[in-house]
């Protein structure tokens, strides 16, 4: 790409002035339409040091209502950010529907810097590239416009700018050691940049190379490309996205109707096992923190199946400083306005900590599917997206434990009636619970499909038979301990 790039000829000054005015006005006019279409726009600006990335972003945002954009300068990740999967800090920055986010450098800079510094070997580089491809494709599949600009200048031009800035005490601070190193090793950097862009170029989110020798010419190229991208994105907004074949290894599970629910424990055996297992889990939690292993535990299941009591028996054994329980309800407006996985990316545990999700991202293929909160294309596409999400966590070293808490329809009815007739438990039962119960059969079909398509070898589902809650609690503790022991040996 960079090695063979042929830029269009810079127009004459009068034509440049006319086209700039038209492009600025077009971007200003597009803002209301973007908001109406609920199209979020993520603009990534990468490029050579001194190529003018910051000033380019500054020129672009002058044409946008300041209420509708945010700018982030993505510096080297902090030690705290390194304690989560590397995509976390970028997922956090994605814009709400109808708004812009501009990133001054981003994942390209982080990965290419890792290659140039010798911090990433070939295998690690390829894993990062796979992550980026999935990340960018998920955004575009979910209605985001992703615009990737690379600000290009020649080695000679970069050297000239470095010397000019360094010659003045008031501007010399703008030149970093990285800029100087880049210019000294220009050809090496060019090769790494070129490979990265070839590896991450796609028809849905291609790279756009900007000739940045002239500031106004660079602005025009970016403006005309951005406004054209926005037009196409709004035209494509209502088109269905192709579904992808599953490429992840799956672990076969029985259908819910095939699971025997007659397993039980005596009170004596339960108490004995509970004390022993909680003591064991407490010791493992200490080792988990010391070895900096992150853990994600997901609970899904029928209403009144006993998820809350099950979670309580897990957390009783944990240091309260090292875990957090996330009760997941309907998304808040600012969550609903972003990619549906955003609210889970932003709740991930850092290394050495545990995040427990009471309900999770799987709502996409259950309640959202059955209640019509998303399109058929959305929920069918979600199986693969959730497998990809969990693969990112697994590749980072996260232990993923997923529980489906299973009861039968009669047991649920008994528990509903008990809640309704017991004053201290009435807050636990709602009209929505009764409505969901009427759709039991439809939910069972959805759950069976979910278990079949998302029980991967790296993040399998575990069924907790919970007609006897005591049995389910002990089984969950045993599974958590077993999974933790695998990584803490």
N, C-alpha and C positions, 0 to 999 in steps of 0.2 A: 504493500500500500504506500508507505512513505517513500520507499526507495524508487518507486516508479511513478510517483504522483505528477500529474500535469495539471497545474492550476489554470483556470480561465484567465484571460488577459484582463487586467484591471481597467475598468472603463475610464473614459475621460472625466475630468472633474465635474463638468456640468451634468453629465448623465449620472454620475455617482451621487450627486446632490439630489437629483430628481428621484432616483430609485430609493435612496435612503429615506426621504420624506414619505414616499408611498409605503415602504415596508414598516416604518414606525407607526403610521396611521393604521395600517392593517392589523398590526399586533394589538394596538389599543382597542380596535373595534372587535377583535376576537374574544376579548376577555369576558364579556357578558354571555356570548354564545358558549364559551367553555363552561361557565358556571351553569347555564341552562342544561347543557349536555352532561354535566357532572364528570367532565374529563380531567383527570389530574395529569400534570406535566412535570416530569423530572428531567432536568437539564444537567448533564455532567460535562464539565469543562476541564479537559486535561491538556497537557502540552509541555513544551520546553520551558525551562526557567527563563524569565525575562521576555517570554512571547506575548505577554499582555493578558493573561487569563483573568486577573482581577479587574482590570479596566474594561475588558469585554463584558463581563457580567454587569459591571456598573452601568455601561451604556444600555444594555438590554433591559435592565429593571427600571430605567427612567421612563419606559413606555408602559409600565404596568402599575396599576393601582396598588399602593403599598400594603393594602389589606389582603391582597391575594398572592403574596409571595413570601418566601423565606430564603435566605442565603446562608450556607454553611461552608466554612473553610475546614476541610478534613485534613488535619495534621497527622503526624505519626500517632498511632493508637497508644493510649495511656496504659499503664499497668492494669488498671481496673478494667479497661475495655478488652484487654487481652485475656481476661478471665471468662469471656463469653465467646461463642462462635464469631468469627471475624465479620460475618454479614450483619450481625446485630446492630452495630453502630450505623450502618447504612440503611437498614430497614427502618430504624427509628426516624430517619430523616425524610421518608417518602411523604409526599404532600397529600392533603385531603382532596376529595373530589372537587373539581373546578378551580383548583389553585396550582401555583407553581412552586417548585423547590429547585434552587440552583446550588450545585455543589462545585466549589472551587477545589478541584482534584478529588479523587475518590479511590474506588477499588482498583482502577488501573494503576494509579500511582503507587498504591500499597504493594501490589503484586510485583510490578516491574522493579520497584525498589528492592524488594526481597530477592529477586533474581540477581540484580546487579551487585548487591552486597554479599551474595553467596549464602543468604539465609534460607533460600528455598531450593531444594534439589529438584530434579526432573519430575519425580513422582509427586512431590508436594505441589509443584507448579500445576501439573495436570489436574490434581484434585481441586485446586483453587479455580482453575478455568472451568471445570465442570460445575462448580458452585455458582460461578458468575453467569454461565449460560442459563442455568435453571432459574436463578434470581431474576435476570432480565426477562426471560421468557414468561415467568409467572406474572410479572408486572404487566407486560403487554397483553397477556391472555386475560387479565382482569381489568382491562380498560385503560391502563396507563399509557401515556405517550412518553417514551424514553428517547431523549435526544442526546447523542454522544458526540461532542466536538473535540477535535484535537488541534490545538494552536501550533502551527508549524512555522519555524524559521530555519534558515541555514546556519551552519556552524560559523560562518563569517559574520552574519548578522548578529548572532548571539554574542560572539566575542566583542563586537563593536558596542553593543548595549551594555555589557558588563563593564567594559572600560569606561564608558561615558558615565555610568552611575557611580562607579568607584572613584572617579576623579573629583566628585563633589562630596564634601563631608556630610551634607544634608540628605544625600541620596544613597551613600555607600552602604548604609544599614540594610538597604533593600536587597543587596546581593549576599546570598548565603554560600557556604562552602559547597553545598550541593550544586548550586548553579555553576560554580567554577569547575567542579568535578565533571559535571555533565559536558561542559564545553571541551575539556581536556580529553574526555573519552566519548566524544560525540558519536563516532561510528559504532562503538559498542552499544551505546544507548539506543541509537537508531535501529540497530538489529533487534534488540529486545523489545522496543516499542512496536516495531513492525510485526514481529511475530505475535505479540499479544493482540494487536488489532485484527490480524488475520484470524486468530483463534476465537475471537469474540464478535466477529462481524456476522450479522444475519439480516435477512430481509425485513424482519419486524422491528429491529433496532440496530440499524447500520451505523458505522462510523462516518462522520463528516469531517473532512480535513479542511482546515481554514488556512489560507495564505495570510500570515500575520505580519508581513513586512510593513504594511500600512495599516494604521489603527482604524481609519474610517472604512477601508476596504474590507477588513476583517469583520467589522460590525455589519456591513451590508450582507456579506456572505452568510453570517449567522442569522440575521433577521429574516432574510428571504428563505433560508432553509427551515427555520423554526416555524414561520407562518405557513409554509407549505405543509410541514408535518402536522400542524394543528388542523388544517383543513382536511387532510386525509384521515386523521384520527377521528374527527367528528363524523365523517362519512362512514367509517368502519365501526362506529360505536355499537350499533345494534346487530352486527353480523355475528353468527355463531363461530366459536373457536374450535378448530379440529381437536378431537380427543386423541390422546397419545396412548400407545400400547404400554402396558406395565413392563418395566425392565428390571424390577426388583424381585429378589427371591422371596417366595411366600411360604408360610407355614400353614398347612391345612388344619382347619378346625371343624368340629361337628356343628350341625345346625342347632339352634337353641332348643328345638323340640326333641332333640336326641340326647340332651344332657339330663342325667338322672338327678333329681333334687331331694333324694331321701337321706342325704348324708347329714349326720348330726354328732354332737359331742355332749357328754354329760357335764353338769356344772362343775364337778370335781376335776375332771380331766381338762376342762376349759381353763379353770383357774391355774392349775399346775402348768399347763403349756403357755398361758399368757405371761406369767411371771418369768418363766425361763426364756422365752423368745424376746420379750421386751428388754431383758437384761443383755441378751446377745446383740440386739439391734443397737442398744445404747453404746456398746463397746465398738461396734462397726462404724457408728456415726463419728466417733472420735478419730478413727483411722481414716475415714473418708475425708475429713477436714484436713488432716495432716498430709494426705496424698493428693489433695486438691482435685478430687473427682466430683463433677456435677451430676446430679440425679434429677430426673423428671418422672413423677408418678402420676398417672392419669386414671381418674375414676369416671366411668360411664356406667349406666345401668337404669333399670326401671325405677320410676317414682316409688318411694317407700321400700326400696330394696335393701337399704341399710348402708348406703355409702357414707353418711355422716358418722355413724358409729364405728365403721371400719377405719375411716381416716383418724378418728380420735384415738384408737388403739395403736396406730402407727406413731402418731405425734407424741403420745405419752412417753415414748421411749427416746425421743429426740431432744437435743439441746435446743431450746427455743431461739437461740441466736443463730442457728444454722439451718432453719427451714422457714418456708412460708406457704400457707394454704391460700389458693386462689379460687374463691367461689365464682364460677362463670355464669352470669345471667345474660339477658339480652344486651347487645352492644350499645354503649352510649353513643350519642350523635357523632362525636369526634372519632370514635372507633368505627362506626358504620360507614363513615366517609372515606375510609382507607381500605386497603387490601385486607381481607378478612383474617389473615394470619398475623397482621400487624400487632394486635393486642396480645398475642401469645409470644411473638418475638420479644416484645418489650417486657415480658414477665419471666423470662428465662433466668435460671439460677446461675450465679457465678461459680467458679470452681470451688469445690469443697462444700457446697450448699445443696439443699434439696428444695425443689418446687413441687407442690402437690396441687393438681388441678381437679377440683370438684366440678365436673363437666369440662369440656375442652373444645378444641378445633373440630371435633367430630360432630358437633352440632350442625355443621354444614350439610352433612349427608343424612341427618336424621330430622330434627325439628325444622330446619330451614328448608329441607327438601319437601317434607310433608305439609308444611304450613304455607308453602309458596313464597317464602321470604327471599328466595333466589331462583334463577331460571334453571331449567333442566340441564342446560349446557354447563351452568356453573357447578351444580353439585356432581354431575358426572365427571367433570374435569378435576374435581377436588380430591378424588381418591389418589391420583398420581401426585398432586401437589402436596398432599399430606405425607405421602411416602417420601417425597423429596425433602420436605421439612425435617422429618425425623432422621433421614440419612445425613443431613447437615449436622444435626445434634450428635448422632452416633459417631461420625467421622471426627468430631471435636473431642470425643472421649466421654460423652454423656451416657449414663446408664438410663435407659428408657424402660419403664415398667407400666404396662397398660392393663387395667382391670375392667372387665365387664361383670357387673354384679347382677346375677340372674335369680329371678323368682318366677313363680307361675301366676296366672291371672287371679286365681282364687285367693292366694296368699296376699296379693296386693289389695284385693277387696277387703279382706279382714283387717289389714293394717290401715287402710283408708278410713273404715268405719270406726276403728279404735281411736284414731286421731280426731275424727269429727266429734266423737262422743266423750272425749277426755279434755277437760278444760285446759289443762296445761300443755296440750299438744295441738290444739286447734289451729295455732299459727302455722303449723306444718302442712296443712291441707288447704288447697285453693280450688277455685272453679276450674282453673286451667288443668289441674291434676285430673279432675273428673273428665274434662274434654279429651285429654290425651288418652285416658283409659279407653274411651270409646273407639279410639283408633289403634288399639292394641295390635290387631292383625297386620295393619299397614306398617306399623313401627317394627314389628317382628321381621317382616320382609326386608325392610331397610337395614335393620341391625345385622341380619344374616349376610346381606351383601357387603356391608361395611367390614365385618369380621373376615369375610372371604378375601376382600381386595386390599386390606391394610394390615393383615397379620404377617409382617415381614420377618425374616430370620433375625434381623438386627433390632426389631421392635415388635415382638409378637404380642398378641392378646392373651390374657390369662382369664379364664372363666371362674368366678367365685360363686359357688352354689350357696345361696343365702336364704333359703327357707328357714334354715337354722342359722341365725346371725352369728352365733358363737363359732360354728364351723368355718364360716366365711372369714371371720376375723383372724382365726388361727392360720388358715390357708394363706391369707394375704401376707401375714407376718413371715411365714416360712418362705414364700416366693421372694419377698423383698430381701431377706437375709441371704438366700441362695444367689440372687443376682448380684448383690454387693460383694459377696465372698469371691465371686468369679474374677472381679477386678482388683480385689484387695489382698490377694494371696501374696 
